[in-house]
Structure formats: C-alpha cells, structure tokens
C-alpha cells in the first residue's frame, strides 16, 4: 500500500531528507499502530509513504513494516 504526499510549500531539493525522515518516521509508526493499518502490518504488509516537493520531484519514501513497528 502506498500513500503519496506533496509538500506544497517546498521543492524537493529544499528539504533535508535525513532531518525530515527523523521527524516523520515515528509519527508514521504511531499512526499505523493506532489505525486499521496495524492488522495489515501484523500480517506482513509494507505501508509506503512517498513524499514529493511541489516540483513533483521525490523527496523520500518511508516504509513501515512489522520490523519498524517492532511486531515480531
């Protein structure tokens, strides 16, 4: 499953990818674990969150799976 987001105020090259991922990853894990997506992840699904700048260039993709959620 893939979610795509566009950051409407930034071009892709204006984003510090390392800092962006560090800030966003934990909130995505919490979002998945507190929603209906949790059941999919528990069954082995990978949920991908793709982020783009308003220039349509990809900034990053953050994948959430049972390992990032610490579900074994």
KOLGU-4560 file (N, C-alpha, C; in nm, 3 decimals, padded with zeros to 5 digits):
<recs>
<n_xx: 00.085 n_yy: -00.115 n_zz: 00.000 ca_xx: 00.000 ca_yy: 00.000 ca_zz: 00.000 c_xx: 00.090 c_yy: 00.123 c_zz: 00.000 mol: A seq: 1 type: UNK>
<n_xx: 00.055 n_yy: 00.219 n_zz: -00.084 ca_xx: 00.138 ca_yy: 00.339 ca_zz: -00.098 c_xx: 00.052 c_yy: 00.464 c_zz: -00.079 mol: A seq: 2 type: UNK>
<n_xx: 00.098 n_yy: 00.552 n_zz: 00.007 ca_xx: 00.038 ca_yy: 00.684 ca_zz: 00.024 c_xx: 00.135 c_yy: 00.785 c_zz: -00.036 mol: A seq: 3 type: UNK>
<n_xx: 00.082 n_yy: 00.881 n_zz: -00.110 ca_xx: 00.166 ca_yy: 00.984 ca_zz: -00.171 c_xx: 00.125 c_yy: 01.121 c_zz: -00.120 mol: A seq: 4 type: UNK>
<n_xx: 00.224 n_yy: 01.200 n_zz: -00.083 ca_xx: 00.201 ca_yy: 01.334 ca_zz: -00.030 c_xx: 00.286 c_yy: 01.434 c_zz: -00.106 mol: A seq: 5 type: UNK>
<n_xx: 00.231 n_yy: 01.551 n_zz: -00.125 ca_xx: 00.306 ca_yy: 01.660 ca_zz: -00.187 c_xx: 00.319 c_yy: 01.773 c_zz: -00.086 mol: A seq: 6 type: UNK>
<n_xx: 00.444 n_yy: 01.814 n_zz: -00.064 ca_xx: 00.469 ca_yy: 01.929 ca_zz: 00.023 c_xx: 00.456 c_yy: 02.054 c_zz: -00.063 mol: A seq: 7 type: UNK>
<n_xx: 00.345 n_yy: 02.124 n_zz: -00.049 ca_xx: 00.311 ca_yy: 02.230 ca_zz: -00.142 c_xx: 00.391 c_yy: 02.359 c_zz: -00.124 mol: A seq: 8 type: UNK>
<n_xx: 00.469 n_yy: 02.366 n_zz: -00.019 ca_xx: 00.547 ca_yy: 02.488 ca_zz: 00.004 c_xx: 00.696 c_yy: 02.472 c_zz: -00.024 mol: A seq: 9 type: UNK>
<n_xx: 00.739 n_yy: 02.351 n_zz: -00.064 ca_xx: 00.882 ca_yy: 02.326 ca_zz: -00.082 c_xx: 00.910 c_yy: 02.248 c_zz: -00.210 mol: A seq: 10 type: UNK>
<n_xx: 01.021 n_yy: 02.281 n_zz: -00.273 ca_xx: 01.074 ca_yy: 02.195 ca_zz: -00.379 c_xx: 01.154 c_yy: 02.085 c_zz: -00.311 mol: A seq: 11 type: UNK>
<n_xx: 01.169 n_yy: 01.973 n_zz: -00.379 ca_xx: 01.236 ca_yy: 01.858 ca_zz: -00.319 c_xx: 01.376 c_yy: 01.891 c_zz: -00.269 mol: A seq: 12 type: UNK>
<n_xx: 01.451 n_yy: 01.969 n_zz: -00.345 ca_xx: 01.590 ca_yy: 01.998 ca_zz: -00.304 c_xx: 01.602 c_yy: 02.097 c_zz: -00.189 mol: A seq: 13 type: UNK>
<n_xx: 01.490 n_yy: 02.150 n_zz: -00.141 ca_xx: 01.491 ca_yy: 02.239 ca_zz: -00.026 c_xx: 01.477 c_yy: 02.164 c_zz: 00.107 mol: A seq: 14 type: UNK>
<n_xx: 01.454 n_yy: 02.035 n_zz: 00.099 ca_xx: 01.429 ca_yy: 01.953 ca_zz: 00.218 c_xx: 01.555 c_yy: 01.876 c_zz: 00.255 mol: A seq: 15 type: UNK>
<n_xx: 01.592 n_yy: 01.881 n_zz: 00.382 ca_xx: 01.699 ca_yy: 01.798 ca_zz: 00.436 c_xx: 01.636 c_yy: 01.661 c_zz: 00.464 mol: A seq: 16 type: UNK>
<n_xx: 01.665 n_yy: 01.564 n_zz: 00.379 ca_xx: 01.599 ca_yy: 01.434 ca_zz: 00.384 c_xx: 01.623 c_yy: 01.363 c_zz: 00.517 mol: A seq: 17 type: UNK>
<n_xx: 01.744 n_yy: 01.366 n_zz: 00.568 ca_xx: 01.777 ca_yy: 01.298 ca_zz: 00.692 c_xx: 01.694 c_yy: 01.356 c_zz: 00.808 mol: A seq: 18 type: UNK>
<n_xx: 01.688 n_yy: 01.486 n_zz: 00.818 ca_xx: 01.610 ca_yy: 01.551 ca_zz: 00.924 c_xx: 01.461 c_yy: 01.525 c_zz: 00.906 mol: A seq: 19 type: UNK>
<n_xx: 01.415 n_yy: 01.534 n_zz: 00.782 ca_xx: 01.273 ca_yy: 01.511 ca_zz: 00.753 c_xx: 01.232 c_yy: 01.370 c_zz: 00.795 mol: A seq: 20 type: UNK>
<n_xx: 01.310 n_yy: 01.270 n_zz: 00.753 ca_xx: 01.278 ca_yy: 01.131 ca_zz: 00.789 c_xx: 01.280 c_yy: 01.111 c_zz: 00.940 mol: A seq: 21 type: UNK>
<n_xx: 01.378 n_yy: 01.169 n_zz: 01.006 ca_xx: 01.388 ca_yy: 01.155 ca_zz: 01.151 c_xx: 01.265 c_yy: 01.212 c_zz: 01.221 mol: A seq: 22 type: UNK>
<n_xx: 01.214 n_yy: 01.323 n_zz: 01.171 ca_xx: 01.097 ca_yy: 01.385 ca_zz: 01.233 c_xx: 00.968 c_yy: 01.310 c_zz: 01.202 mol: A seq: 23 type: UNK>
<n_xx: 00.955 n_yy: 01.257 n_zz: 01.082 ca_xx: 00.829 ca_yy: 01.200 ca_zz: 01.036 c_xx: 00.813 c_yy: 01.052 c_zz: 01.071 mol: A seq: 24 type: UNK>
<n_xx: 00.922 n_yy: 00.976 n_zz: 01.070 ca_xx: 00.913 ca_yy: 00.830 ca_zz: 01.086 c_xx: 00.835 c_yy: 00.787 c_zz: 01.210 mol: A seq: 25 type: UNK>
<n_xx: 00.866 n_yy: 00.841 n_zz: 01.325 ca_xx: 00.800 ca_yy: 00.797 ca_zz: 01.449 c_xx: 00.650 c_yy: 00.828 c_zz: 01.446 mol: A seq: 26 type: UNK>
<n_xx: 00.614 n_yy: 00.944 n_zz: 01.394 ca_xx: 00.471 ca_yy: 00.975 ca_zz: 01.387 c_xx: 00.398 c_yy: 00.883 c_zz: 01.289 mol: A seq: 27 type: UNK>
<n_xx: 00.465 n_yy: 00.840 n_zz: 01.182 ca_xx: 00.403 ca_yy: 00.745 ca_zz: 01.090 c_xx: 00.384 c_yy: 00.608 c_zz: 01.157 mol: A seq: 28 type: UNK>
<n_xx: 00.483 n_yy: 00.565 n_zz: 01.233 ca_xx: 00.470 ca_yy: 00.438 ca_zz: 01.305 c_xx: 00.353 c_yy: 00.446 c_zz: 01.402 mol: A seq: 29 type: UNK>
<n_xx: 00.343 n_yy: 00.553 n_zz: 01.476 ca_xx: 00.231 ca_yy: 00.569 ca_zz: 01.570 c_xx: 00.098 c_yy: 00.571 c_zz: 01.497 mol: A seq: 30 type: UNK>
<n_xx: 00.092 n_yy: 00.640 n_zz: 01.384 ca_xx: -00.031 ca_yy: 00.646 ca_zz: 01.304 c_xx: -00.074 c_yy: 00.506 c_zz: 01.258 mol: A seq: 31 type: UNK>
<n_xx: 00.021 n_yy: 00.430 n_zz: 01.208 ca_xx: -00.009 ca_yy: 00.294 ca_zz: 01.161 c_xx: -00.054 c_yy: 00.205 c_zz: 01.277 mol: A seq: 32 type: UNK>
<n_xx: 00.016 n_yy: 00.213 n_zz: 01.388 ca_xx: -00.014 ca_yy: 00.126 ca_zz: 01.501 c_xx: -00.148 c_yy: 00.159 c_zz: 01.567 mol: A seq: 33 type: UNK>
<n_xx: -00.197 n_yy: 00.281 n_zz: 01.549 ca_xx: -00.324 ca_yy: 00.322 ca_zz: 01.610 c_xx: -00.437 c_yy: 00.330 c_zz: 01.508 mol: A seq: 34 type: UNK>
<n_xx: -00.424 n_yy: 00.257 n_zz: 01.398 ca_xx: -00.528 ca_yy: 00.261 ca_zz: 01.295 c_xx: -00.556 c_yy: 00.119 c_zz: 01.244 mol: A seq: 35 type: UNK>
<n_xx: -00.644 n_yy: 00.111 n_zz: 01.147 ca_xx: -00.676 ca_yy: -00.018 ca_zz: 01.086 c_xx: -00.559 c_yy: -00.076 c_zz: 01.008 mol: A seq: 36 type: UNK>
<n_xx: -00.459 n_yy: 00.005 n_zz: 00.980 ca_xx: -00.342 ca_yy: -00.043 ca_zz: 00.907 c_xx: -00.259 c_yy: -00.141 c_zz: 00.989 mol: A seq: 37 type: UNK>
<n_xx: -00.274 n_yy: -00.135 n_zz: 01.119 ca_xx: -00.197 ca_yy: -00.223 ca_zz: 01.207 c_xx: -00.216 c_yy: -00.370 c_zz: 01.170 mol: A seq: 38 type: UNK>
<n_xx: -00.340 n_yy: -00.411 n_zz: 01.145 ca_xx: -00.369 ca_yy: -00.550 ca_zz: 01.110 c_xx: -00.295 c_yy: -00.592 c_zz: 00.983 mol: A seq: 39 type: UNK>
<n_xx: -00.287 n_yy: -00.502 n_zz: 00.886 ca_xx: -00.213 ca_yy: -00.533 ca_zz: 00.763 c_xx: -00.064 c_yy: -00.551 c_zz: 00.791 mol: A seq: 40 type: UNK>
<n_xx: -00.009 n_yy: -00.461 n_zz: 00.871 ca_xx: 00.133 ca_yy: -00.469 ca_zz: 00.904 c_xx: 00.162 c_yy: -00.598 c_zz: 00.983 mol: A seq: 41 type: UNK>
<n_xx: 00.074 n_yy: -00.633 n_zz: 01.074 ca_xx: 00.092 ca_yy: -00.756 ca_zz: 01.151 c_xx: 00.094 c_yy: -00.879 c_zz: 01.062 mol: A seq: 42 type: UNK>
<n_xx: 00.025 n_yy: -00.872 n_zz: 00.947 ca_xx: 00.020 ca_yy: -00.983 ca_zz: 00.852 c_xx: 00.133 c_yy: -00.977 c_zz: 00.751 mol: A seq: 43 type: UNK>
<n_xx: 00.222 n_yy: -00.879 n_zz: 00.765 ca_xx: 00.339 ca_yy: -00.872 ca_zz: 00.678 c_xx: 00.337 c_yy: -00.765 c_zz: 00.571 mol: A seq: 44 type: UNK>
<n_xx: 00.233 n_yy: -00.684 n_zz: 00.566 ca_xx: 00.226 ca_yy: -00.578 ca_zz: 00.464 c_xx: 00.329 c_yy: -00.469 c_zz: 00.492 mol: A seq: 45 type: UNK>
<n_xx: 00.370 n_yy: -00.403 n_zz: 00.386 ca_xx: 00.457 ca_yy: -00.285 ca_zz: 00.395 c_xx: 00.373 c_yy: -00.165 c_zz: 00.353 mol: A seq: 46 type: UNK>
<n_xx: 00.370 n_yy: -00.064 n_zz: 00.436 ca_xx: 00.300 ca_yy: 00.060 ca_zz: 00.405 c_xx: 00.406 c_yy: 00.163 c_zz: 00.368 mol: A seq: 47 type: UNK>
<n_xx: 00.397 n_yy: 00.215 n_zz: 00.247 ca_xx: 00.495 ca_yy: 00.312 ca_zz: 00.199 c_xx: 00.434 c_yy: 00.452 c_zz: 00.196 mol: A seq: 48 type: UNK>
<n_xx: 00.510 n_yy: 00.546 n_zz: 00.244 ca_xx: 00.470 ca_yy: 00.687 ca_zz: 00.242 c_xx: 00.571 c_yy: 00.761 c_zz: 00.154 mol: A seq: 49 type: UNK>
<n_xx: 00.525 n_yy: 00.808 n_zz: 00.038 ca_xx: 00.612 ca_yy: 00.879 ca_zz: -00.056 c_xx: 00.585 c_yy: 01.028 c_zz: -00.045 mol: A seq: 50 type: UNK>
<n_xx: 00.691 n_yy: 01.104 n_zz: -00.037 ca_xx: 00.682 ca_yy: 01.249 ca_zz: -00.025 c_xx: 00.747 c_yy: 01.316 c_zz: -00.145 mol: A seq: 51 type: UNK>
<n_xx: 00.677 n_yy: 01.415 n_zz: -00.199 ca_xx: 00.724 ca_yy: 01.490 ca_zz: -00.316 c_xx: 00.722 c_yy: 01.638 c_zz: -00.285 mol: A seq: 52 type: UNK>
<n_xx: 00.811 n_yy: 01.710 n_zz: -00.351 ca_xx: 00.807 ca_yy: 01.855 ca_zz: -00.344 c_xx: 00.703 c_yy: 01.905 c_zz: -00.443 mol: A seq: 53 type: UNK>
<n_xx: 00.672 n_yy: 02.035 n_zz: -00.438 ca_xx: 00.573 ca_yy: 02.088 ca_zz: -00.532 c_xx: 00.625 c_yy: 02.087 c_zz: -00.676 mol: A seq: 54 type: UNK>
<n_xx: 00.754 n_yy: 02.061 n_zz: -00.693 ca_xx: 00.812 ca_yy: 02.046 ca_zz: -00.827 c_xx: 00.796 c_yy: 01.904 c_zz: -00.881 mol: A seq: 55 type: UNK>
<n_xx: 00.722 n_yy: 01.819 n_zz: -00.807 ca_xx: 00.693 ca_yy: 01.680 ca_zz: -00.845 c_xx: 00.814 c_yy: 01.587 c_zz: -00.835 mol: A seq: 56 type: UNK>
<n_xx: 00.923 n_yy: 01.635 n_zz: -00.777 ca_xx: 01.041 ca_yy: 01.551 ca_zz: -00.755 c_xx: 01.026 c_yy: 01.479 c_zz: -00.621 mol: A seq: 57 type: UNK>
<n_xx: 01.065 n_yy: 01.352 n_zz: -00.618 ca_xx: 01.054 ca_yy: 01.274 ca_zz: -00.494 c_xx: 01.154 c_yy: 01.323 c_zz: -00.391 mol: A seq: 58 type: UNK>
<n_xx: 01.105 n_yy: 01.339 n_zz: -00.270 ca_xx: 01.191 ca_yy: 01.375 ca_zz: -00.157 c_xx: 01.242 c_yy: 01.247 c_zz: -00.092 mol: A seq: 59 type: UNK>
<n_xx: 01.150 n_yy: 01.159 n_zz: -00.054 ca_xx: 01.187 ca_yy: 01.034 ca_zz: 00.011 c_xx: 01.068 c_yy: 00.940 c_zz: 00.016 mol: A seq: 60 type: UNK>
<n_xx: 01.096 n_yy: 00.814 n_zz: 00.041 ca_xx: 00.993 ca_yy: 00.714 ca_zz: 00.069 c_xx: 01.026 c_yy: 00.652 c_zz: 00.203 mol: A seq: 61 type: UNK>
<n_xx: 00.927 n_yy: 00.649 n_zz: 00.291 ca_xx: 00.944 ca_yy: 00.588 ca_zz: 00.423 c_xx: 00.855 c_yy: 00.465 c_zz: 00.427 mol: A seq: 62 type: UNK>
<n_xx: 00.917 n_yy: 00.350 n_zz: 00.447 ca_xx: 00.843 ca_yy: 00.224 ca_zz: 00.453 c_xx: 00.823 c_yy: 00.183 c_zz: 00.598 mol: A seq: 63 type: UNK>
<n_xx: 00.699 n_yy: 00.146 n_zz: 00.629 ca_xx: 00.664 ca_yy: 00.100 ca_zz: 00.762 c_xx: 00.622 c_yy: -00.046 c_zz: 00.750 mol: A seq: 64 type: UNK>
<n_xx: 00.687 n_yy: -00.132 n_zz: 00.829 ca_xx: 00.655 ca_yy: -00.275 ca_zz: 00.826 c_xx: 00.659 c_yy: -00.330 c_zz: 00.969 mol: A seq: 65 type: UNK>
<n_xx: 00.644 n_yy: -00.460 n_zz: 00.980 ca_xx: 00.638 ca_yy: -00.520 ca_zz: 01.114 c_xx: 00.768 c_yy: -00.501 c_zz: 01.192 mol: A seq: 66 type: UNK>
<n_xx: 00.880 n_yy: -00.485 n_zz: 01.123 ca_xx: 01.007 ca_yy: -00.466 ca_zz: 01.191 c_xx: 01.024 c_yy: -00.323 c_zz: 01.241 mol: A seq: 67 type: UNK>
<n_xx: 00.982 n_yy: -00.225 n_zz: 01.160 ca_xx: 00.991 ca_yy: -00.085 ca_zz: 01.207 c_xx: 00.892 c_yy: -00.061 c_zz: 01.321 mol: A seq: 68 type: UNK>
<n_xx: 00.783 n_yy: -00.139 n_zz: 01.323 ca_xx: 00.683 ca_yy: -00.127 ca_zz: 01.431 c_xx: 00.714 c_yy: -00.220 c_zz: 01.548 mol: A seq: 69 type: UNK>
<n_xx: 00.823 n_yy: -00.297 n_zz: 01.536 ca_xx: 00.865 ca_yy: -00.392 ca_zz: 01.640 c_xx: 00.759 c_yy: -00.498 c_zz: 01.670 mol: A seq: 70 type: UNK>
<n_xx: 00.694 n_yy: -00.545 n_zz: 01.561 ca_xx: 00.598 ca_yy: -00.656 ca_zz: 01.572 c_xx: 00.670 c_yy: -00.780 c_zz: 01.520 mol: A seq: 71 type: UNK>
<n_xx: 00.686 n_yy: -00.878 n_zz: 01.605 ca_xx: 00.758 ca_yy: -01.000 ca_zz: 01.563 c_xx: 00.663 c_yy: -01.117 c_zz: 01.565 mol: A seq: 72 type: UNK>
</recs>
